[in-house]
Amino acid sequence: MFSRNIRILTKLTINQLKITQNVAGQRFLRGGRPKVEYKALPTPLSEKEPDPVEMAKKELAELTGGMDMNELKAILEPNKYKSKLPATQKDEKESSTELQHELEPPADLQPTYNLAAYVNKSELLQNFIKMGVDLSAIEKRKGLAQFILTLDMERDVHPRLLFLQDQGVPAEYFGDFITKNPLIFKVDLDDMQTRVNYLEAKRFSKVQIQRILTLNPFWLMFSTKRIDKRLGYFQKEFALRGDDIRYLSSKQPRLITYNMKHLADATFCVREEMGFTKEEIKVLLLSKPRLWMLKPDDLIERFAYAHNEMKLSHQMLLQQPEVLTSREFRLRERHEFLKMLGRAQYDPEKDMYISPKALVEGNNHHFVRKVAKSDMETYELFLKSR
């Protein structure tokens, strides 16, 4: 009777019900609820038969440590009853490089996934094509094709392109800029100016600002508060000075707006799994910041091969971090080819030294001719025999 009533109240399956019946003897993942001792329900004073629904509710509360049905459902069906994150957590979970905005199509437009159908009728799309905008890339992202069709060239596009030009962004970069971030046309011009003023107030040079806006089309989507928080994170986490922050921001602008969880995972990988010291991490970050944008699993795989198989020390990798930007299979192929030739010698104090940096630079033809001092026929036979 009891089991049937609980199932009626919560709409649980039999298997889910078995979970609830054992829940009192287990520790809760949310950590906080005390164990409940089973006690017989008091005998009602009145002669009237107790309401079975109320009885089931009371027994459910005792069995689950005081949880009501909504809390129980949230545990058993987390996807269906998932709570919303606070606004502050949402900001940190945003993928800052991509800014995946999903726009609802305007009410007066029919959904479309082929902007090419509108090119002959749209002066704006024709101008975009002349600037080098990749319309096919835009229409692959939900809602952006519809958004583009609502833009007006004079009202929305020209003012923002003129603003970018005033900040030193070359006109030949406009096509790539719009392809990556057409939502720049949603940003208020006053907000854009405020965000540039912030960089000037932080003593970024004109050349640095130009480079930041050119290489990171998403920078102007971030409020000054968020940018300030990001810069503060890098300054504190890596013990950077003001000049270091400006250098890092202009060398790899995308890093500053990158996903924060990814950055934390990459830092953990470099420090704990790869074993670099705090000072070495700072050097590595400033010399090759792109490493923090790689997948941590790929990064540790490359490091493991370079360090364990090629015997490159931490100091050598600090001096030539380009090794860690090369894919592991490419490192393996070239190192093993040099090993076969008897030329896998990376110690600068010894004869026949080969720079690890040279090992990963250039195409196969350049590597075989200039680094391995061999020929392509030998290299191709080696690859086939592996």
C-alpha positions in Angstrom: 0.0 0.0 0.0 2.7 2.4 1.0 4.8 1.7 -2.1 1.8 2.2 -4.3 1.0 5.6 -2.7 4.5 6.9 -3.1 4.5 6.0 -6.7 1.2 7.8 -7.2 2.5 10.9 -5.5 5.9 11.1 -7.2 5.2 9.2 -10.4 8.4 7.2 -9.8 9.2 3.9 -11.5 9.6 0.7 -9.5 13.4 0.9 -9.7 13.4 4.6 -8.7 11.2 3.7 -5.7 13.7 1.1 -4.6 16.3 3.8 -4.5 14.1 6.0 -2.2 13.4 3.1 0.1 17.1 2.6 0.8 18.1 6.3 0.8 18.1 6.6 4.6 21.0 4.2 5.0 23.2 6.1 2.5 25.3 9.3 2.7 23.8 12.1 0.6 26.1 13.6 -2.2 24.9 17.1 -1.3 26.3 16.3 2.1 24.4 17.5 4.8 21.4 15.5 5.8 21.6 13.4 9.0 20.7 9.8 9.1 17.1 9.1 10.1 16.1 6.5 12.7 13.0 4.6 11.8 10.1 5.0 14.2 6.6 3.7 14.1 4.1 6.4 13.2 1.8 7.4 16.1 -1.6 5.7 16.3 -4.3 8.3 15.4 -6.5 9.4 18.3 -9.6 9.4 16.3 -11.4 6.4 15.1 -11.4 7.8 11.5 -9.2 6.0 9.0 -6.1 8.1 8.3 -5.8 9.7 4.9 -3.5 7.4 2.8 -2.0 10.3 0.9 -1.0 12.2 4.0 0.3 9.0 5.5 2.5 8.4 2.4 3.8 11.9 2.6 4.8 11.5 6.2 6.5 8.2 5.6 8.3 9.6 2.6 9.7 12.4 4.8 11.0 10.0 7.3 12.5 7.7 4.8 14.4 10.5 3.0 15.5 12.5 5.9 12.9 15.3 5.6 13.0 15.8 1.8 9.8 16.7 0.1 8.7 15.3 -3.2 10.2 18.2 -5.3 13.6 17.7 -3.7 13.4 14.0 -4.3 12.4 14.4 -7.9 15.3 16.8 -8.4 17.7 14.1 -7.3 16.2 11.2 -9.2 15.6 13.3 -12.4 18.3 15.9 -12.3 18.1 16.8 -16.0 14.4 17.5 -15.8 14.5 19.6 -12.6 18.0 21.2 -13.1 18.1 24.6 -11.3 19.5 27.6 -13.0 23.0 28.9 -12.2 23.4 32.3 -10.5 24.4 35.1 -12.8 27.9 35.2 -11.5 28.4 31.5 -12.3 27.0 31.9 -15.7 29.6 34.5 -16.6 32.4 32.1 -15.6 30.9 29.2 -17.5 30.6 31.2 -20.7 33.0 30.2 -23.4 34.6 33.6 -23.9 36.3 32.8 -27.2 33.2 31.7 -28.9 30.4 33.7 -27.2 27.8 31.3 -28.4 24.8 33.5 -28.5 21.6 31.9 -29.7 19.2 34.4 -31.2 15.6 33.8 -31.9 14.6 34.7 -35.5 12.6 37.9 -35.9 8.9 37.3 -36.1 8.5 38.7 -39.6 11.3 36.6 -41.1 11.0 32.9 -42.1 13.8 30.8 -40.7 16.6 30.3 -43.3 19.9 28.4 -43.3 21.0 29.6 -46.8 22.0 33.2 -47.0 23.1 32.7 -50.6 19.3 32.8 -51.5 19.2 36.4 -50.4 22.5 37.7 -51.9 20.9 39.0 -55.1 18.3 41.0 -53.2 20.5 42.2 -50.3 23.0 45.1 -50.8 24.4 44.3 -47.3 25.2 40.7 -48.1 26.8 41.8 -51.4 29.0 44.2 -49.4 29.9 41.5 -46.9 31.0 39.2 -49.7 33.2 42.0 -51.1 34.8 42.4 -47.7 35.5 38.6 -47.6 32.8 37.6 -45.1 32.2 33.8 -45.1 28.4 33.6 -45.1 28.4 29.8 -45.0 30.3 29.9 -41.7 27.7 32.4 -40.3 24.7 30.4 -41.3 26.0 27.3 -39.5 25.5 29.1 -36.1 22.0 29.1 -34.8 20.1 32.4 -35.3 22.9 34.4 -36.8 21.6 34.2 -40.4 18.3 35.7 -39.3 20.1 38.3 -37.3 22.3 39.3 -40.3 19.2 39.8 -42.5 17.8 42.4 -40.0 20.9 44.6 -40.2 21.0 48.0 -42.0 24.2 48.9 -43.8 24.1 52.6 -42.8 22.5 52.3 -39.4 24.3 49.2 -38.0 27.3 48.3 -40.1 29.1 51.4 -41.3 29.4 53.2 -37.8 31.0 50.1 -36.2 33.4 49.5 -39.1 34.5 53.1 -38.9 35.0 52.7 -35.2 37.2 49.7 -35.7 39.1 51.5 -38.4 39.7 54.5 -36.1 41.2 52.0 -33.6 43.7 50.8 -36.2 42.0 47.6 -37.3 43.0 47.2 -41.0 40.1 47.1 -43.5 41.4 43.8 -45.0 40.6 42.2 -41.6 37.0 43.2 -41.6 35.8 40.1 -43.5 37.4 37.7 -41.0 36.3 39.9 -38.1 32.6 39.8 -39.2 32.8 36.1 -40.0 33.9 35.3 -36.5 31.7 37.8 -34.6 28.8 39.3 -36.5 27.3 40.1 -33.2 29.6 43.1 -33.0 26.7 44.9 -34.7 24.6 44.5 -31.6 27.2 46.3 -29.3 26.4 49.9 -28.5 29.0 52.3 -29.9 29.3 54.1 -26.6 30.0 50.8 -24.9 32.7 50.0 -27.5 34.3 53.4 -26.8 34.2 52.9 -23.1 36.0 49.5 -23.5 38.8 51.2 -25.6 39.0 54.0 -23.0 39.6 51.4 -20.3 42.6 50.0 -22.2 44.0 53.5 -22.6 43.5 54.1 -18.9 45.5 50.9 -18.2 48.3 52.3 -20.3 47.9 50.0 -23.3 49.6 51.6 -26.3 47.8 52.4 -29.6 49.7 49.5 -31.2 48.7 47.1 -28.4 45.0 48.1 -28.6 45.1 47.7 -32.4 46.5 44.2 -32.1 44.0 43.2 -29.4 41.0 44.3 -31.4 42.3 42.9 -34.6 43.3 39.4 -33.3 40.3 39.0 -30.9 37.0 40.0 -32.5 35.2 39.1 -29.3 37.1 41.5 -27.0 34.6 44.4 -27.4 31.8 42.1 -26.4 33.2 42.0 -22.8 32.3 44.8 -20.4 35.2 46.7 -18.7 34.2 45.0 -15.4 34.7 41.5 -16.9 38.0 42.4 -18.7 39.3 43.9 -15.5 38.4 40.7 -13.6 40.2 38.6 -16.3 43.3 40.7 -16.2 43.3 40.6 -12.4 43.1 36.8 -12.6 46.2 36.5 -14.7 48.1 39.1 -12.7 47.4 37.2 -9.4 47.6 33.6 -10.7 51.0 34.1 -12.4 52.5 37.0 -10.4 52.6 39.3 -13.5 53.6 42.9 -13.5 51.7 45.6 -15.4 54.1 45.4 -18.3 53.7 41.6 -18.4 49.9 41.9 -18.5 50.0 44.4 -21.4 52.5 42.2 -23.2 50.4 39.0 -22.7 47.2 40.7 -23.7 48.6 42.0 -26.9 50.6 38.9 -27.8 47.6 36.5 -27.4 44.4 38.6 -26.9 42.2 35.5 -27.2 43.7 34.1 -24.1 42.3 36.9 -21.9 38.7 36.1 -22.9 39.1 32.3 -23.0 36.9 29.9 -21.0 38.0 30.2 -17.3 37.5 26.5 -16.5 39.7 25.6 -19.4 42.4 28.0 -18.2 42.3 26.6 -14.7 42.6 23.0 -16.1 45.5 24.0 -18.3 47.3 25.6 -15.4 46.8 22.5 -13.2 48.2 20.4 -16.0 51.3 22.5 -16.4 52.0 22.8 -12.7 51.0 19.4 -11.3 51.2 16.9 -14.2 54.1 18.4 -16.1 56.0 19.6 -13.0 57.0 23.1 -13.9 57.7 25.5 -11.0 55.8 28.8 -10.4 58.6 30.8 -12.0 58.9 28.4 -15.0 55.2 28.6 -15.6 55.4 32.4 -15.8 58.2 32.2 -18.3 56.2 29.5 -20.3 53.0 31.6 -20.3 54.7 34.8 -21.6 56.8 33.0 -24.2 54.0 30.6 -25.5 50.6 31.6 -24.2 48.9 29.5 -26.9 49.7 26.4 -24.8 47.0 27.4 -22.4 44.4 27.2 -25.2 45.3 23.6 -26.1 43.4 20.7 -24.6 45.1 19.6 -21.4 45.1 16.0 -22.5 46.9 16.9 -25.8 49.4 19.1 -23.9 50.4 16.4 -21.4 50.7 13.8 -24.2 53.1 16.0 -26.1 55.1 16.8 -22.9 55.3 13.1 -22.0 56.8 12.2 -25.3 59.2 15.1 -25.5 60.3 14.7 -21.9 60.4 10.9 -21.6 61.2 9.7 -25.1 63.2 12.6 -26.5 64.8 13.3 -23.1 64.2 17.0 -23.3 64.5 18.6 -19.9 62.2 21.2 -18.4 64.8 23.9 -19.1 65.1 22.9 -22.8 61.3 23.0 -23.2 61.3 26.5 -21.5 63.8 27.7 -24.1 62.1 26.1 -27.0 58.4 25.7 -26.1 57.4 25.3 -29.8 57.9 21.6 -29.2 54.8 21.5 -27.1 52.7 23.1 -29.9 53.4 20.2 -32.3 51.1 17.3 -32.4 52.4 14.2 -30.7 52.3 11.9 -33.8 54.3 14.5 -35.7 56.9 14.6 -32.9 57.1 10.8 -32.9 57.5 10.5 -36.7 60.3 13.0 -36.9 62.1 11.9 -33.8 62.1 8.2 -34.8 63.3 9.1 -38.3 66.2 11.0 -36.9 66.8 8.1 -34.5 67.0 5.7 -37.4 69.6 8.0 -39.1 71.5 8.3 -35.9 70.9 12.1 -35.7 68.5 12.3 -32.8 70.9 14.5 -30.8 69.3 17.5 -28.9 72.2 18.4 -26.5 73.7 21.7 -27.7 77.0 20.8 -25.9 77.6 17.8 -28.2 78.3 17.4 -31.9 75.6 17.0 -34.5 73.2 19.1 -32.4 69.6 19.4 -33.8 67.4 22.1 -32.3 64.1 20.7 -31.0 62.5 23.9 -32.4 63.8 23.0 -35.9 62.4 19.5 -35.4 58.8 20.8 -35.5 59.1 23.7 -37.9 58.2 23.6 -41.6 56.7 21.0 -43.8 58.1 17.4 -44.3 60.2 18.5 -47.3 61.9 21.2 -45.2 62.4 18.8 -42.3 63.9 16.0 -44.4 66.2 18.3 -46.5 67.3 20.9 -44.0 67.1 19.1 -40.6 67.5 15.4 -41.2 69.8 15.9 -44.2 68.1 13.1 -46.0 65.7 12.7 -49.0 62.0 12.3 -49.3 62.2 8.8 -50.8 63.9 7.6 -47.7 61.5 9.4 -45.4 58.4 8.0 -47.2 59.8 4.4 -47.1 60.4 4.9 -43.3 56.8 6.1 -42.8 55.4 3.1 -44.8 57.5 0.6 -42.8 56.4 1.9 -39.3 
